Amino acid sequence: MKKTMNSKKTKKVALLTLILSVLLYSSYFVLNHFRYETTDNAQIEGHIYQVNPKIGGQIQEILVDDNEYVEQGQVLLHIDKSDIELLLAQAKAGLAQIEAEKSAALAVMQASKSASKAAFNNITVANAKKERLNTDLVRFTNLLEEDIVPQSKIDDIHTQLEVISSQVEAARQQYLASNSKYQAAFLKINSIDAAIEAAKVNVRNAELKLSYTNVKAPASGRVSRKMIEEGQVIRSGQPLMAITDFTNLWVVANFKEGQVSKMTIGQQVNLSVDAFPDKEFKGNIESIAAATGSKFSLFPADNATGNFTKITQRIPVKITLQKEAIKDVPLRAGMNTVVKVIKQ
């Protein structure tokens, strides 16, 4: 009889415990339903930078390994630069040759300028002599009529005038030739200046290509997905590795379309990460996507085909994490999270 009573009492306690557990769970579920908008369709995101070379060639040396931390601008690998060094030497030699041609043209232009100036001075002197002889000719002709000077004096003046005229013409021809050489040298220097600029561009281009043989990290972070080995021949733009920045992380949560109607920018969010179930993180809504995720799929659904099935759409919501809360937690991009948005 006593055992029967104890058995009934035990059953009552078990039943009450079960009822109490159901009530507590129901209360928790109802409380969460009315207080939070929740989804487990969420992941941590971060910046992942692809490392792509700007030139092709053979890898000479790799300086980093997977999961190694690197700083922005740190050299990750060296590409063989022998060919590019030859191109640079060739470009510099071409520039030096053109500059030598300019120096020669400048010398010709300067010599032509001096010769032209000398010829112009000769013309001026000869014209002055010619003018003086013409004056003498008029004066001595008058004196000849008065039998004061002999005819030979007049003949001598005519001879000097012929000589001076020849000198003027020779000086004029020299002036024209020198001036022509000067103009030709001037035009040549203009074209050489353009060639020098082009040669400088070639040198700069070769120097840039030489600098590209040192492949540098585009950002600070950890090396990921290293897909190369020393001695491998790579092409320009080929993916070599990735740099993952784990210091600037956020969460993208995909809420059902009916859940986002009352969400606003800045709204507080509670998060838990599957990898750290005992920790709770805080965040805030930064932005809400302008379209559902399906609109960005490779083959978006066309509801005008006649075979329409209504599917609840999800809208991505970007959530920033409070940096103080995650400072000492090794969160990584791609980790699954459970997001609870506190209703306002």
C-alpha positions as CSV (number, residue, x, y, z in Angstrom):
1,M,0.0,0.0,0.0
2,K,2.8,2.4,0.9
3,K,4.7,1.5,-2.3
4,T,1.6,2.3,-4.3
5,M,1.3,5.7,-2.7
6,N,5.0,6.5,-3.3
7,S,4.6,5.4,-6.9
8,K,1.7,7.8,-7.4
9,K,3.5,10.6,-5.7
10,T,6.5,10.0,-8.0
11,K,4.3,10.1,-11.1
12,K,2.7,13.3,-9.9
13,V,6.1,14.9,-9.4
14,A,7.3,13.8,-12.8
15,L,4.1,15.0,-14.4
16,L,4.4,18.4,-12.7
17,T,8.0,18.6,-13.7
18,L,7.1,17.9,-17.3
19,I,4.2,20.4,-17.3
20,L,6.5,23.0,-15.7
21,S,9.2,22.3,-18.3
22,V,6.7,22.7,-21.1
23,L,5.4,25.9,-19.6
24,L,8.9,27.3,-19.2
25,Y,9.9,26.3,-22.8
26,S,6.6,27.7,-24.1
27,S,7.2,31.0,-22.2
28,Y,10.7,31.2,-23.5
29,F,9.6,30.5,-27.1
30,V,6.7,33.1,-26.8
31,L,9.0,35.6,-25.2
32,N,11.6,35.2,-28.0
33,H,9.0,35.3,-30.7
34,F,7.6,38.6,-29.5
35,R,10.9,40.2,-28.5
36,Y,13.3,39.1,-31.3
37,E,13.4,38.5,-35.0
38,T,15.7,35.5,-35.3
39,T,17.5,33.6,-38.1
40,D,20.3,31.1,-38.3
41,N,20.8,31.8,-42.0
42,A,23.7,34.1,-41.3
43,Q,27.5,34.1,-41.6
44,I,30.4,36.2,-40.7
45,E,31.9,38.1,-43.6
46,G,35.2,39.8,-44.2
47,H,37.4,41.4,-46.8
48,I,39.3,38.7,-48.9
49,Y,41.8,40.3,-51.3
50,Q,43.0,38.3,-54.3
51,V,46.7,38.5,-55.1
52,N,47.2,38.7,-58.9
53,P,50.5,39.6,-60.6
54,K,50.6,42.5,-63.1
55,I,53.1,40.6,-65.2
56,G,53.8,37.0,-66.1
57,G,57.0,35.0,-65.6
58,Q,58.7,32.3,-63.6
59,I,58.4,32.4,-59.8
60,Q,61.9,32.8,-58.4
61,E,61.2,32.9,-54.7
62,I,58.1,32.6,-52.4
63,L,58.5,34.4,-49.1
64,V,55.2,33.5,-47.3
65,D,53.2,30.4,-46.5
66,D,49.6,29.6,-45.8
67,N,48.0,31.3,-42.7
68,E,51.0,33.5,-42.2
69,Y,50.2,37.1,-41.2
70,V,51.5,39.8,-43.6
71,E,51.4,43.6,-43.6
72,Q,50.1,45.7,-46.4
73,G,52.9,46.3,-49.0
74,Q,55.0,43.3,-47.8
75,V,56.7,41.4,-50.6
76,L,55.1,38.0,-51.0
77,L,57.1,36.6,-53.9
78,H,59.7,37.4,-56.5
79,I,59.2,36.9,-60.2
80,D,62.3,36.3,-62.4
81,K,63.4,39.8,-63.7
82,S,66.2,38.9,-66.1
83,D,64.1,39.7,-69.2
84,I,62.8,42.9,-67.8
85,E,66.2,44.1,-66.8
86,L,67.3,43.6,-70.5
87,L,64.2,45.7,-71.6
88,L,65.1,48.4,-69.1
89,A,68.7,48.5,-70.3
90,Q,67.5,48.7,-73.9
91,A,65.1,51.5,-73.1
92,K,67.8,53.5,-71.3
93,A,70.2,53.0,-74.2
94,G,67.6,54.2,-76.6
95,L,67.0,57.3,-74.5
96,A,70.8,58.0,-74.3
97,Q,71.1,57.7,-78.1
98,I,68.2,60.2,-78.7
99,E,69.6,62.6,-76.1
100,A,73.0,62.4,-78.0
101,E,71.2,63.2,-81.2
102,K,69.7,66.2,-79.5
103,S,73.1,67.4,-78.3
104,A,74.4,67.1,-81.9
105,A,71.4,69.0,-83.3
106,L,71.9,71.7,-80.7
107,A,75.5,72.1,-81.7
108,V,74.5,72.4,-85.4
109,M,71.8,74.9,-84.5
110,Q,74.3,77.0,-82.4
111,A,76.9,76.9,-85.2
112,S,74.3,77.9,-87.8
113,K,73.2,80.7,-85.6
114,S,76.8,82.0,-85.3
115,A,77.4,81.6,-89.0
116,S,74.1,83.4,-89.8
117,K,75.0,86.3,-87.5
118,A,78.5,86.5,-89.0
119,A,77.1,86.6,-92.6
120,F,74.6,89.3,-91.6
121,N,77.4,91.4,-90.2
122,N,79.4,90.9,-93.4
123,I,76.4,92.0,-95.4
124,T,76.1,95.1,-93.3
125,V,79.8,96.0,-93.7
126,A,79.8,95.3,-97.4
127,N,76.7,97.4,-98.0
128,A,78.3,100.3,-96.0
129,K,81.4,100.0,-98.3
130,K,79.2,99.8,-101.4
131,E,77.3,102.9,-100.3
132,R,80.6,104.8,-99.7
133,L,81.9,103.8,-103.2
134,N,78.7,105.0,-104.8
135,T,79.2,108.3,-103.1
136,D,82.8,108.4,-104.3
137,L,81.7,107.5,-107.8
138,V,79.3,110.5,-108.0
139,R,81.9,112.9,-106.6
140,F,84.8,111.7,-108.8
141,T,82.6,111.7,-111.9
142,N,82.0,115.4,-111.4
143,L,85.7,116.0,-110.9
144,L,86.4,114.0,-114.1
145,E,84.2,116.4,-116.1
146,E,86.4,119.2,-114.8
147,D,89.6,117.3,-115.7
148,I,90.6,117.2,-112.0
149,V,90.9,113.4,-111.7
150,P,91.9,110.8,-114.4
151,Q,89.5,108.2,-115.9
152,S,91.5,105.5,-114.2
153,K,90.2,106.6,-110.9
154,I,86.6,106.1,-112.1
155,D,87.5,102.7,-113.5
156,D,89.0,101.7,-110.2
157,I,85.8,102.7,-108.3
158,H,83.8,100.6,-110.7
159,T,86.1,97.6,-110.1
160,Q,85.7,98.0,-106.3
161,L,81.9,98.2,-106.7
162,E,81.9,94.9,-108.6
163,V,84.0,93.3,-105.9
164,I,81.8,94.6,-103.1
165,S,78.6,93.5,-104.9
166,S,80.0,90.0,-105.2
167,Q,80.9,90.1,-101.5
168,V,77.4,91.2,-100.6
169,E,75.8,88.4,-102.7
170,A,78.2,85.8,-101.2
171,A,77.4,87.0,-97.7
172,R,73.7,87.0,-98.5
173,Q,73.9,83.4,-99.8
174,Q,75.9,82.4,-96.7
175,Y,73.3,84.0,-94.5
176,L,70.4,82.2,-96.3
177,A,72.2,78.8,-96.0
178,S,73.1,79.3,-92.3
179,N,69.5,80.4,-91.6
180,S,68.2,77.4,-93.4
181,K,70.4,75.0,-91.4
182,Y,69.3,76.8,-88.2
183,Q,65.6,76.3,-89.0
184,A,66.2,72.6,-90.0
185,A,68.1,72.0,-86.7
186,F,65.3,73.8,-84.8
187,L,62.6,71.6,-86.3
188,K,64.8,68.5,-85.8
189,I,65.2,69.3,-82.1
190,N,61.4,69.6,-81.7
191,S,60.9,66.1,-83.2
192,I,63.8,64.8,-81.0
193,D,62.1,66.3,-77.9
194,A,59.0,64.2,-78.7
195,A,61.2,61.1,-79.3
196,I,62.9,61.8,-75.9
197,E,59.5,61.9,-74.2
198,A,58.6,58.6,-75.8
199,A,61.9,57.1,-74.8
200,K,61.4,58.3,-71.2
201,V,58.0,56.6,-71.2
202,N,59.6,53.4,-72.4
203,V,62.2,53.6,-69.5
204,R,59.4,54.3,-67.0
205,N,57.4,51.4,-68.4
206,A,60.3,49.1,-68.0
207,E,61.0,50.3,-64.5
208,L,57.4,49.7,-63.6
209,K,57.5,46.2,-65.0
210,L,60.7,45.6,-63.0
211,S,58.9,46.7,-59.8
212,Y,56.0,44.4,-60.6
213,T,58.4,41.4,-60.2
214,N,58.1,42.0,-56.5
215,V,54.5,41.0,-55.8
216,K,53.2,42.8,-52.7
217,A,50.3,42.2,-50.3
218,P,47.4,44.5,-51.2
219,A,46.3,44.6,-47.5
220,S,47.2,43.3,-44.1
221,G,45.9,39.9,-43.1
222,R,46.6,36.2,-43.3
223,V,47.7,34.3,-46.4
224,S,45.0,31.9,-47.6
225,R,44.7,29.5,-50.5
226,K,48.3,29.7,-51.7
227,M,48.2,28.0,-55.1
228,I,51.8,28.4,-56.4
229,E,55.2,26.9,-56.0
230,E,58.7,28.2,-56.8
231,G,59.7,27.7,-60.4
232,Q,56.1,27.8,-61.6
233,V,55.4,29.9,-64.7
234,I,52.5,32.3,-64.1
235,R,50.6,34.7,-66.3
236,S,49.4,38.2,-65.7
237,G,46.3,38.4,-63.6
238,Q,46.5,34.8,-62.5
239,P,45.2,34.2,-58.9
240,L,48.2,33.3,-56.7
241,M,46.8,33.5,-53.2
242,A,44.4,35.4,-51.1
243,I,44.8,37.8,-48.1
244,T,42.0,37.5,-45.5
245,D,41.5,40.6,-43.3
246,F,40.1,39.2,-40.0
247,T,40.3,42.6,-38.2
248,N,37.3,44.1,-40.0
249,L,34.4,41.6,-39.8
250,W,30.7,41.9,-40.1
251,V,27.7,39.6,-40.4
252,V,25.2,39.1,-43.2
253,A,22.0,37.7,-42.0
254,N,19.3,36.6,-44.5
255,F,15.9,37.3,-42.9
256,K,12.6,36.3,-44.3
257,E,10.8,39.1,-46.1
258,G,8.2,39.3,-43.4
259,Q,10.8,39.8,-40.7
260,V,12.4,43.0,-42.0
261,S,9.4,45.2,-42.1
262,K,10.1,46.7,-38.7
263,M,13.9,46.7,-38.9
264,T,15.7,50.0,-39.0
265,I,19.3,51.1,-39.3
266,G,21.1,51.1,-36.0
267,Q,18.8,48.6,-34.4
268,Q,20.5,46.5,-31.7
269,V,21.3,42.9,-32.5
270,N,22.4,39.9,-30.3
271,L,24.5,37.2,-32.0
272,S,25.9,33.8,-31.1
273,V,28.6,32.0,-33.1
274,D,28.5,28.2,-33.5
275,A,32.2,28.0,-32.9
276,F,31.8,29.9,-29.6
277,P,28.4,28.8,-28.2
278,D,29.1,30.2,-24.7
279,K,29.7,33.7,-25.9
280,E,27.2,36.3,-26.9
281,F,28.1,39.2,-29.2
282,K,26.5,42.6,-29.7
283,G,26.0,44.4,-33.0
284,N,23.9,46.9,-34.9
285,I,22.1,46.9,-38.2
286,E,24.2,48.9,-40.7
287,S,22.1,48.4,-43.9
288,I,19.4,46.4,-45.5
289,A,19.8,45.1,-49.0
290,A,17.9,46.8,-51.8
291,A,16.8,43.5,-53.3
292,T,16.3,39.9,-52.2
293,G,19.1,37.4,-52.6
294,S,17.4,35.5,-55.4
295,K,17.5,38.6,-57.6
296,F,21.3,38.3,-57.7
297,S,21.4,34.6,-58.5
298,L,22.9,33.4,-61.8
299,F,19.5,32.4,-63.1
300,P,16.9,34.5,-61.3
301,A,13.4,33.0,-61.3
302,D,11.0,34.3,-64.0
303,N,7.5,34.3,-62.5
304,A,6.0,35.2,-65.9
305,T,6.5,31.6,-67.3
306,G,3.2,30.3,-65.9
307,N,4.7,27.8,-63.5
308,F,4.6,30.0,-60.4
309,T,5.3,28.7,-56.9
310,K,5.4,31.2,-54.2
311,I,8.5,31.0,-52.1
312,T,9.3,33.1,-49.1
313,Q,12.2,35.4,-50.1
314,R,15.1,36.3,-47.9
315,I,16.7,39.8,-47.7
316,P,20.3,40.2,-46.7
317,V,20.9,42.5,-43.7
318,K,24.4,43.7,-42.9
319,I,25.2,43.8,-39.2
320,T,28.4,45.5,-37.7
321,L,30.0,43.9,-34.7
322,Q,31.1,45.8,-31.7
323,K,34.9,45.6,-31.9
324,E,35.5,45.6,-28.2
325,A,33.4,42.4,-27.8
326,I,35.3,40.5,-30.5
327,K,38.8,41.9,-29.8
328,D,40.0,38.7,-28.1
329,V,37.8,36.2,-30.0
330,P,39.4,34.6,-33.1
331,L,36.4,35.0,-35.4
332,R,36.8,34.1,-39.0
333,A,34.9,34.8,-42.2
334,G,32.4,32.1,-43.0
335,M,31.5,31.1,-39.5
336,N,27.8,30.4,-38.9
337,T,25.9,32.6,-36.5
338,V,22.5,32.9,-35.0
339,V,21.2,36.5,-35.1
340,K,18.5,38.0,-32.9
341,V,17.3,41.4,-33.7
342,I,15.6,43.1,-30.8
343,K,12.2,44.4,-31.8
344,Q,11.5,48.0,-31.2
